[in-house]
Every structure is written in structure tokens, then in C-alpha cells.
Amino acid sequence: MESLSVNGKEYTILKLLGKGKGGYSYLALNENTKVVLKQIHHEPCDYYKFGNKIEAEINDYHRLQNIGIAIPKMLDVDVSGERIIKEYIDGKTAYEMVLNDELPVHCIEQVKKMCSLLYPAKTNIDYFPTNFVLQDSILYYIDYECNDYMDEWNFENWGIKYWSKTSEFLSINQ
């Protein structure tokens, strides 16, 4: 099995969890503890402009933590290696639940509660349902990406389109 090092600690890579605009997230193991190891990548993204990705991750984490959003704990950061260790939130993504017609109503309520904290703080998150995991009835935003608030990208105008089997949701599953 492949392993990656973060600040001198070895993490055994168990599987790829997903690839986002900013990096690859892997389920990893260190001393029998499952964590998420995110490796920043620098692949082009036509629709998003990046600055320093690792600094942005750190800053966004603190911003969301201060706002009170349920996010996984940032456990370690290797700035030079551009790797982050996050708490592993074990559960299904909202995307999987929508796809399988099993999204509990309380998930939408929890996203709206997040919005009630985010909007006064002039902040949007990436509301795409792959970024949310349900564990023990709590919906976690597992990404740290956030941006200054814009109506166009809020939950009601953009995100909600992907939280049920809308034409927008179905178009990405073809």
C-alpha cells in the first residue's frame, strides 16, 4: 500500500475519497486511526481562480470554525508538502443520499441552519452535495472552501438545485 508523510508522520493510503477543484482527498490510516489526507493539486480549473491553496484552506477552516459550521477538525498541516490531515467523518454524502432517494428532510433543515450562520457573516460555501456527509444525524460540511457571499452562489439560488433529483442533478449523472 502507498503511504504519504505529513510532518514526519506516515499515513497509509486506503482509498481515494474524491478529487475537488483544489486537491485529492484520501482515506488514510495512522496508528489505527482513520483520517482524511488532502493533497493539494495545481491542475487547471476553468471556472475558479485560486491564490495560495494551502493558505486558503487554513484560512477558510478558521473562518468556518469561527462562524460555527459543523466541519471536520483540521488535525495537521504540512505547508511545504501542501498536505492537510482532517478528521474523518464516516457516513454517506448528501449526493449519495439524493441519488438513492434516501436524503432525510432534516439534512435540508441543517443546510438552512448553516445558511442562517453563513449569510450574516457574508460567507458562502460550496453547496454541492458531495461536500456534505451525514454522521450520527449531524450534517457536516467536509470541505473548507468558502467565499465572500454572493446571491448568485447561495443555497437558495444555486445549491438547492442539486439536493433533489432536479434536471441539474440528473444532468451530472449521465
Secondary structure, 3 states (H helix, E strand, C coil): CCEEEECCEEEEEEEEEEECCCEEEEEEEECCEEEEEEEECCCCCCCCCCCCHHHHHHHHHHHHHHHCCCCCCEEEEECCCCEEEEECCCCEEHHHHHHCCCCCHHHHHHHHHHHHHHHHHCEEECCCHHHEEEECCEEEECCCCEEECCHHHCCCCCHHHHCCCCHHHHHCCC
